[in-house]
């Protein structure tokens, strides 16, 4: 029996390699290749696999590991920030989807009980597929990624009550005392798992780490993840929810990155088995017997789920664009719907022929998910052009609370994540005028209480940027994770203020050139900045002198940013000095007490002679002097604007520091 199971896994993986390679050559996502391999190897096709039950058990491990790693990558504090999204957005989506799907199912002649059960099946979406797609595209931290995750968390919480209602719909009845006991057990286990993981896990990991055994560390991590999942399953909740709670607990510890690195290979392997197992459930014969009916059912599911999810997310106050992006991601049937379907079969709510129809429609919606996610952005942009601007930008209640503030020479910060918060904190400390634009209504309310100038809305919209006084602003900082939204914001900002200085953050170097084409002045690719920081820390560990480290870092920066500046010059639409200087940079340096330059006049030429940089402007107090006279004598706290290469500016920086 064990050899049979090993043989089945080997056959599945071998077939998956072929189908995934073919899918990639056709520019299709890997998920479609895995589903196709499962259909081919399944008992209803070539019957290459005999131990289907064991394959399904391995697939459950894949889902557990996926949610475990997502919990680690997420943050408990972040989850508390989106709790309104979880309960309000998720609650509306589940309830309205059940009602809408039941109404559509009744049009096909189903009884009220079966129609409501169809609503149960349609209400859940695939956590495994959606989160893998978001993780692969680095969009989990985007506004629509967080919104989607919030809805999925609520769906997982709903699995238990939906399972309890299935016998009632089937006419079998369920003792109210049993229902109350199950719900009480679920609540106790979730609370116990949360606090146990929060306080017990760090203590356990500290002792394991002291043993200096990688094998023991991995074993402990698996024990924590699977143990929490088992506890929640014993209470009637889903395994995935328990794994997510365990991941959240570990995310708060200092060992989270090591855990993530150790678990990732296991997760990817088992997740492929999950998609294979889903494909194995389907009997391809039904595709030939009822093709038209399957198309109608799939279309109805996608339309109902997209419309309902868009409306639910829009109702809680998020902009139309984020609502559509999240809704398109949620448009498939979920893996836990299969569990409900099996229960429905036992209680006479889903006959055998209807079960295969459900499987065919479910697999089709799953296979279409990557395409729907890809189409979401152009669909959202089209919708924003068609619908009234007031509706597209989000909650009118929040928009009306955007107080008109007269600003000039200020910084507009688009996105209030980690980068936006840090920037706003420093600008506030320096008393520099700034205004924040964000799409999270709950963040808006919280930050307004703290005295921040915050505007609710999508910064890519003309009305929102106008409200932020972009015409008189000095800088726009695009600090969001969504590459598509960053491009839209940059284009709109450049159109409304041709001379404004635009700084954009992006994840990868490959995303830099499209932003320069749109007129962004400076692009900071996190991928490159991370490499520079790693270089600096490695050299410090080897006790390389600080000046030598600065020289190497300046050289690396010069090579990379020289390439980026050449992109900027090729595509620049902005008017400004940075567009015309080849290989040059600007730097602001302050004269420190005890430095070589304190008390020295510009006539002595130390800056030019020893560094090669040129002094453009001197600021003393509130006085700003451009092109200063050579007789100017430098004093403590004078701020100078210098022009030069990266190496020249690094050399000049040493002259300004205390000797």
C-alpha positions in Angstrom: 0.0 0.0 0.0 2.8 2.4 0.9 4.5 1.6 -2.4 1.3 2.3 -4.3 1.0 5.7 -2.7 4.6 6.5 -3.6 4.0 5.4 -7.1 0.9 7.6 -7.4 2.8 10.6 -6.2 5.6 9.9 -8.6 3.1 9.6 -11.5 1.3 12.8 -10.5 4.5 14.8 -10.2 5.9 13.5 -13.5 2.6 14.3 -15.3 2.5 17.7 -13.6 6.0 18.6 -14.9 4.9 18.0 -18.4 1.5 19.9 -18.1 3.1 22.8 -16.3 5.9 23.1 -18.8 3.2 23.1 -21.6 1.2 25.7 -19.7 4.2 28.0 -19.3 5.0 27.7 -23.0 1.4 28.9 -23.7 1.9 31.7 -21.2 -0.7 30.2 -18.8 -0.3 30.1 -15.0 1.1 26.9 -13.4 -2.2 26.3 -11.6 -3.9 25.4 -14.9 -1.1 22.9 -15.6 -1.6 21.2 -12.2 -5.4 21.1 -12.6 -5.0 19.5 -16.1 -2.6 16.9 -14.7 -5.1 16.0 -12.0 -7.9 15.6 -14.5 -5.8 13.3 -16.7 -4.5 11.1 -13.9 -7.8 11.0 -12.0 -10.1 8.0 -11.6 -12.5 9.4 -14.1 -9.9 9.6 -16.9 -6.8 7.4 -17.3 -7.1 6.2 -13.7 -3.3 6.4 -13.3 -3.7 7.1 -9.5 -5.3 4.5 -7.2 -4.7 6.0 -3.7 -6.8 9.1 -4.2 -7.6 9.4 -0.5 -4.0 9.7 0.4 -3.4 12.3 -2.3 -6.3 14.3 -0.8 -4.7 14.1 2.7 -1.4 15.4 1.3 -3.4 18.2 -0.4 -4.8 19.2 3.0 -1.3 19.5 4.3 -0.6 21.9 1.4 -3.4 24.2 2.4 -2.3 24.1 6.0 1.3 25.1 5.1 0.0 27.9 2.7 -2.0 29.5 5.5 0.8 29.0 8.0 3.3 30.9 5.8 0.7 33.6 5.0 0.2 34.1 8.7 4.0 34.4 9.2 4.3 37.0 6.4 1.3 38.9 7.8 1.2 40.7 11.1 -1.1 40.5 14.1 -1.1 44.2 14.4 -2.0 44.5 10.7 -4.8 42.0 11.2 -6.2 44.1 14.0 -6.0 47.2 11.7 -8.2 45.4 9.1 -10.6 43.8 11.6 -13.4 46.0 10.2 -12.6 44.6 6.8 -12.8 41.1 8.1 -16.2 41.4 9.8 -17.9 44.1 7.8 -16.6 43.4 4.3 -16.5 39.6 4.8 -19.9 39.5 6.5 -21.6 41.4 3.8 -19.9 39.4 1.1 -20.9 36.0 2.6 -24.5 36.9 3.5 -25.4 38.7 0.2 -23.7 36.0 -1.9 -25.7 33.3 -0.3 -29.0 35.2 -0.9 -28.1 36.2 -4.5 -26.8 32.7 -5.4 -29.9 31.1 -3.9 -32.1 33.5 -6.0 -30.3 32.5 -9.2 -30.4 28.8 -8.3 -34.2 29.0 -7.7 -34.5 30.2 -11.4 -33.2 26.7 -12.4 -36.1 25.1 -10.6 -34.4 24.0 -7.4 -36.2 23.9 -4.1 -35.7 26.5 -1.5 -33.4 24.2 0.6 -31.2 23.2 -2.3 -31.1 26.8 -3.6 -29.8 28.1 -0.2 -27.3 25.2 -0.1 -26.0 26.4 -3.5 -25.6 29.8 -1.9 -23.4 28.2 0.8 -21.2 26.6 -1.9 -20.9 29.9 -3.9 -20.2 32.1 -0.8 -16.7 30.6 -0.2 -13.6 31.4 -2.3 -10.3 29.6 -2.7 -7.8 30.8 -0.1 -5.1 28.6 -1.6 -5.4 29.9 -5.2 -5.9 33.6 -4.3 -3.1 33.9 -1.8 -0.7 32.0 -4.0 -1.5 34.4 -6.9 -1.1 37.5 -4.7 2.1 36.1 -3.1 3.6 35.4 -6.6 2.8 38.9 -7.8 3.9 40.5 -4.5 0.5 42.0 -4.0 -0.5 40.7 -0.5 0.5 44.1 1.1 -1.4 46.2 -1.5 -4.8 47.7 -0.5 -6.7 45.1 -2.6 -4.5 42.3 -1.3 -5.3 43.2 2.4 -9.0 43.6 1.5 -9.1 40.2 -0.2 -7.4 38.6 2.8 -9.9 40.1 5.2 -12.8 38.7 3.3 -11.1 35.2 3.1 -10.5 35.2 6.8 -14.2 35.7 7.5 -15.1 33.0 5.0 -12.9 30.5 6.9 -14.7 31.5 10.1 -18.0 30.8 8.5 -17.2 27.2 7.6 -18.4 25.9 11.0 -21.8 27.6 11.1 -22.4 26.7 7.4 -21.6 23.0 8.2 -24.0 23.1 11.1 -26.8 24.4 8.9 -26.4 21.7 6.2 -28.4 19.0 8.2 -31.1 21.5 8.9 -31.5 22.2 5.2 -31.5 18.4 4.5 -34.4 17.9 6.9 -32.3 15.8 9.3 -32.4 18.3 12.1 -29.8 19.2 14.6 -30.1 19.6 18.3 -29.7 23.3 19.2 -27.7 22.3 22.2 -25.2 20.5 19.9 -24.9 23.7 17.8 -24.3 25.9 20.9 -21.7 23.4 22.2 -19.9 23.3 18.9 -19.8 27.1 18.7 -18.6 27.4 22.3 -15.9 24.9 21.6 -14.8 26.8 18.5 -14.6 30.1 20.4 -12.6 28.6 23.3 -10.2 26.8 21.0 -9.6 29.9 18.8 -8.9 32.1 21.9 -6.7 29.4 23.5 -4.8 28.9 20.3 -4.3 32.6 19.9 -3.0 33.3 23.4 -1.1 30.0 23.7 0.7 30.7 20.4 1.3 34.3 21.4 3.0 33.5 24.8 3.9 29.8 24.6 5.4 29.9 21.1 8.2 32.5 21.8 9.2 30.7 25.0 9.4 27.3 23.2 11.3 28.7 20.2 13.8 30.5 22.5 14.7 27.1 24.1 14.9 25.3 20.8 17.2 27.9 19.3 19.6 27.5 22.2 20.0 23.9 21.2 21.6 25.1 17.9 19.9 22.3 15.9 18.3 23.2 12.6 16.4 19.8 12.5 15.0 20.5 16.0 14.0 24.0 14.9 12.1 22.8 11.8 10.5 20.0 13.8 9.3 22.5 16.4 7.9 24.9 13.8 5.9 22.1 12.1 4.7 20.9 15.5 3.4 24.4 16.3 1.7 24.9 13.0 0.1 21.5 12.7 -0.8 21.4 16.4 -2.7 24.6 16.2 -4.5 23.5 13.0 -5.4 20.2 14.7 -6.9 22.0 17.7 -9.1 24.2 15.6 -10.2 21.2 13.5 -11.2 19.4 16.7 -13.4 22.3 17.5 -15.1 22.0 14.1 -13.2 24.9 12.5 -11.1 24.6 9.4 -7.5 23.4 9.6 -6.4 26.4 7.5 -7.7 28.9 10.1 -5.7 27.2 12.9 -2.6 27.3 10.7 -3.1 31.0 10.0 -3.4 31.7 13.7 -0.2 29.8 14.4 1.6 31.8 11.6 0.3 35.1 13.0 1.8 34.2 16.4 5.2 33.3 14.9 5.2 36.5 12.8 5.5 38.5 16.0 8.7 36.7 17.0 12.3 37.4 15.9 12.5 33.9 14.3 9.8 34.6 11.7 12.1 35.0 8.7 14.0 31.8 9.5 10.8 29.9 9.9 9.6 31.2 6.5 12.8 30.1 4.8 12.6 26.6 6.2 8.9 26.1 5.5 8.6 27.5 1.9 10.0 24.5 0.1 7.5 22.2 1.8 4.7 24.5 1.1 5.3 24.8 -2.6 5.6 21.0 -3.0 2.4 20.2 -1.0 0.4 23.1 -2.7 1.0 21.5 -6.1 -0.5 18.3 -4.7 -3.6 20.3 -3.7 -4.2 21.6 -7.2 -3.6 18.1 -8.6 -6.2 16.6 -6.1 -8.8 19.2 -7.2 -8.4 18.1 -10.8 -8.7 14.5 -9.9 -12.2 15.0 -8.5 -13.6 15.9 -11.9 -15.2 13.5 -14.4 -14.3 15.0 -17.9 -17.4 13.2 -19.4 -19.7 15.9 -18.0 -17.8 18.5 -20.1 -19.0 16.7 -23.2 -22.5 15.9 -21.8 -23.5 19.3 -20.6 -21.1 21.9 -22.0 -23.7 24.7 -22.4 -25.1 24.2 -18.8 -21.6 24.3 -17.4 -20.8 27.6 -19.3 -24.1 29.1 -17.9 -23.4 28.0 -14.3 -19.7 29.2 -14.4 -20.8 32.6 -15.9 -23.6 32.9 -13.2 -21.1 32.1 -10.4 -18.5 34.6 -11.6 -21.1 37.4 -12.2 -22.8 36.9 -8.9 -19.6 36.8 -6.9 -17.9 39.7 -8.7 -21.0 42.0 -8.4 -21.7 41.1 -4.7 -18.1 41.4 -3.6 -17.7 44.7 -5.4 -20.8 46.1 -3.8 -19.9 44.7 -0.3 -16.4 46.2 -0.3 -17.6 49.5 -1.9 -20.3 49.7 0.8 -17.8 49.8 3.7 -16.1 52.8 2.0 -13.3 51.6 -0.2 -12.8 53.1 -3.7 -14.3 51.4 -6.7 -10.9 50.3 -8.1 -9.9 48.4 -4.9 -13.4 46.9 -4.8 -13.2 45.5 -8.3 -9.6 44.2 -7.9 -10.6 42.3 -4.8 -13.9 41.1 -6.2 -12.3 39.6 -9.4 -9.8 37.7 -7.2 -12.7 36.3 -5.1 -14.8 35.1 -8.1 -14.1 31.3 -7.9 -15.4 28.5 -5.8 -13.3 27.6 -2.7 -11.7 24.4 -1.6 -13.9 24.3 1.6 -16.9 24.3 -0.7 -15.9 20.7 -1.6 -16.2 19.8 2.1 -19.7 21.3 2.2 -20.6 19.6 -1.1 -19.7 16.1 0.4 -21.8 16.9 3.5 -24.7 18.0 1.2 -24.5 14.7 -0.7 -24.9 12.8 2.6 -28.1 14.8 3.4 -29.6 14.6 0.0 -29.0 18.2 -1.0 -26.7 17.5 -3.9 -27.5 14.4 -6.2 -24.6 12.6 -8.0 -25.2 14.4 -11.3 -25.4 17.8 -9.7 -22.3 17.0 -7.7 -20.3 16.5 -10.9 -21.8 19.6 -12.4 -20.7 21.5 -9.3 -17.2 20.0 -9.6 -16.9 21.0 -13.3 -18.0 24.6 -12.5 -15.7 24.8 -9.5 -12.6 23.6 -11.4 -13.5 26.0 -14.3 -13.8 29.0 -12.0 -10.5 28.0 -10.3 -8.8 27.7 -13.7 -10.1 31.1 -14.8 -9.0 32.9 -11.7 -5.5 33.9 -13.0 -7.2 35.3 -16.1 -9.8 37.2 -14.0 -7.0 38.6 -11.8 -5.2 39.8 -15.0 -8.3 41.4 -16.4 -9.1 43.1 -13.1 -6.9 46.2 -13.6 -8.2 47.2 -17.1 -11.8 46.5 -15.9 -11.3 48.7 -12.9 -9.8 51.5 -15.0 -12.7 51.2 -17.5 -15.2 51.4 -14.6 -13.6 54.5 -13.2 -13.9 56.2 -16.5 -17.6 55.3 -16.9 -19.0 55.9 -13.4 -19.3 59.3 -11.7 -16.1 60.4 -10.0 -17.8 60.8 -6.6 -18.8 57.1 -6.6 -15.5 55.8 -7.8 -13.4 57.6 -5.1 -15.0 55.9 -2.2 -17.2 56.7 0.8 -19.0 60.0 0.4 -19.1 60.3 4.2 -15.4 60.1 4.4 -14.9 62.4 1.4 -17.1 65.1 2.9 -14.9 65.1 6.0 -11.9 66.0 3.9 -11.4 69.5 5.2 -10.1 72.1 2.7 -6.6 73.2 3.9 -4.6 75.8 2.1 -1.1 74.4 1.4 1.8 75.5 -0.7 5.3 74.0 -1.2 4.2 70.8 0.6 4.8 67.1 0.2 1.9 64.8 -1.0 2.4 61.3 0.4 0.4 58.7 -1.5 0.1 55.5 0.6 0.3 55.3 4.4 2.1 52.0 4.8 5.5 51.6 6.5 7.2 54.0 4.1 4.5 56.6 4.2 4.3 56.5 8.0 8.0 56.9 8.5 8.2 59.8 6.0 5.2 61.6 7.6 6.7 61.2 11.0 10.0 62.8 10.0 8.3 65.6 8.1 6.1 66.3 11.1 9.1 66.4 13.4 10.9 68.9 11.0 7.6 71.0 10.7 7.6 70.5 7.0 4.1 70.8 5.4 2.7 67.5 4.1 -0.6 65.8 3.3 -1.4 62.1 3.2 -3.7 60.3 0.7 -4.8 56.8 1.5 -7.6 54.4 0.6 -8.2 52.7 4.0 -11.1 54.4 5.7 -10.2 53.0 9.1 -6.6 54.3 8.9 -8.0 57.7 7.9 -10.2 58.0 11.0 -7.4 56.9 13.3 -4.8 59.2 11.9 -7.1 62.2 11.8 -7.6 61.8 15.6 -3.8 62.1 15.9 -3.8 65.4 14.0 -2.5 64.2 10.6 -3.8 65.9 7.4 -5.2 62.9 5.7 -7.4 62.7 2.5 -9.4 59.6 1.8 -9.3 58.5 -1.9 -7.4 57.2 -4.8 -4.4 59.4 -5.6 -4.7 58.5 -9.3 -8.0 60.5 -9.4 -7.9 64.1 -10.5 -10.3 65.3 -7.9 -8.3 63.7 -5.0 -5.0 65.3 -6.2 -6.7 68.6 -6.7 -8.0 68.4 -3.1 -4.4 67.8 -2.0 -3.4 71.1 -3.8 -1.1 69.4 -6.3 -0.9 72.6 -8.3 1.1 74.2 -5.4 2.8 71.1 -4.1 6.6 70.7 -4.2 6.9 66.9 -4.1 4.7 63.9 -4.7 5.9 60.7 -3.0 4.3 57.5 -4.3 4.8 55.0 -1.4 2.4 52.2 -2.3 3.1 48.5 -3.3 0.8 48.4 -6.3 2.9 48.9 -9.5 -0.1 49.5 -11.7 -1.6 52.1 -9.3 1.8 53.8 -9.0 2.0 54.3 -12.8 -1.5 55.8 -12.8 -0.8 58.2 -10.0 2.5 59.3 -11.6 0.8 60.0 -14.9 -2.0 62.0 -13.3 0.3 64.0 -11.1 2.6 64.9 -14.0 -0.4 66.0 -16.1 -1.8 68.2 -13.3 1.6 69.8 -12.4 4.3 69.5 -15.1 7.0 70.9 -12.8 6.4 68.9 -9.6 9.1 66.6 -8.3 7.8 63.0 -8.3 9.5 60.3 -6.2 8.2 56.7 -6.5 8.9 53.6 -4.6 8.9 50.3 -6.5 9.7 46.7 -5.6 11.8 45.6 -8.5 14.3 47.3 -10.9 12.3 46.0 -13.9 9.4 48.4 -12.8 11.7 51.5 -13.0 11.7 52.3 -16.7 7.8 52.4 -17.0 7.7 55.0 -14.2 10.4 57.2 -15.8 8.5 57.1 -19.1 5.6 58.7 -17.2 7.7 61.5 -16.0 8.8 60.4 -12.5 11.9 62.2 -11.4 13.3 59.6 -9.0 12.5 55.9 -8.6 13.8 54.0 -5.6 13.8 50.3 -6.3 13.7 48.3 -3.1 15.4 45.4 -4.7 18.5 47.5 -5.4 18.5 49.3 -2.0 18.3 46.0 -0.2 21.4 44.8 -2.1 23.3 48.0 -1.1 22.4 47.6 2.6 23.5 43.9 2.5 26.8 45.0 1.0 27.3 47.6 3.6 26.5 45.2 6.5 28.8 42.4 5.2 31.7 44.8 4.9 31.1 46.2 8.4 31.2 42.6 9.8 34.6 42.2 8.3 35.7 45.5 9.9 36.3 47.2 6.6 37.0 50.9 7.4 33.9 53.2 7.1 35.5 55.4 4.4 36.2 52.3 2.3 32.7 51.1 2.7 31.3 54.5 1.7 33.6 54.4 -1.4 32.3 50.9 -2.5 28.7 51.8 -1.8 29.1 55.1 -3.8 30.6 53.1 -6.7 27.7 50.6 -6.7 25.2 53.4 -6.4 26.9 55.4 -9.2 26.8 52.4 -11.6 23.1 51.5 -10.9 21.7 55.0 -10.5 23.7 56.1 -13.5 21.8 53.6 -15.5 18.5 54.7 -13.9 19.3 58.3 -14.7 19.9 57.5 -18.3 16.4 56.0 -18.4 15.1 59.2 -16.7 16.8 61.4 -19.3 15.4 59.3 -22.2 11.8 59.5 -20.9 11.7 62.6 -18.9 8.7 64.9 -19.5 9.5 67.1 -16.5 11.1 70.5 -16.5 13.9 70.6 -13.9 17.6 70.6 -13.5 17.7 66.8 -12.8 16.6 66.1 -16.4 19.7 67.8 -17.9 22.6 66.7 -15.7 24.5 63.6 -16.8 26.0 61.5 -14.0 25.4 64.3 -11.4 23.6 64.3 -8.1 22.5 66.9 -5.6 23.1 66.5 -1.9 22.3 68.6 1.2 24.9 68.7 3.9 25.0 70.5 7.3 28.2 71.9 8.8 28.8 70.2 12.1 30.5 71.8 15.1 34.2 70.9 15.1 34.3 70.0 11.4 37.0 71.1 9.1 34.7 73.6 7.3 33.5 75.4 10.4 34.8 79.0 10.3 36.3 78.5 6.8 35.4 80.8 3.8 34.4 79.5 0.4 37.4 81.4 -1.0 39.8 78.8 0.6 38.2 76.2 -1.7 38.4 73.1 0.5 35.1 71.7 -0.8 36.1 72.1 -4.4 39.7 71.1 -4.0 39.3 68.1 -1.7 36.0 66.7 -3.1 35.4 68.2 -6.5 31.8 69.1 -5.6 30.3 72.5 -6.3 28.3 74.7 -3.8 25.0 75.9 -5.3 23.1 77.2 -2.3 23.7 78.0 1.3 20.9 78.1 3.9 21.4 79.9 7.3 18.4 80.0 9.5 15.5 81.3 7.3 17.9 82.9 4.8 18.6 81.1 1.5 21.5 82.4 -0.6 21.9 80.9 -4.1 25.3 81.1 -5.8 27.0 82.4 -2.7 29.9 84.9 -2.8 33.4 83.4 -2.2 33.8 85.6 0.9 31.0 83.6 2.7 32.3 82.2 5.9 30.8 78.9 6.9 29.4 78.5 10.4 27.9 75.7 12.5 24.5 74.5 11.2 24.9 76.1 7.8 23.2 73.9 5.2 24.7 73.6 1.8 23.3 72.3 -1.4 26.1 70.6 -3.4 26.3 69.3 -7.0 28.6 66.5 -8.0 29.0 62.8 -8.7 28.2 60.2 -6.1 31.9 59.8 -5.3 32.5 63.6 -5.0 29.5 64.0 -2.7 30.7 61.1 -0.5 34.1 62.8 -0.2 32.5 66.2 0.6 30.3 64.6 3.3 33.5 63.7 5.3 34.5 67.4 5.3 31.2 68.4 7.0 31.6 65.9 9.9 33.3 66.5 13.2 37.0 65.6 12.9 
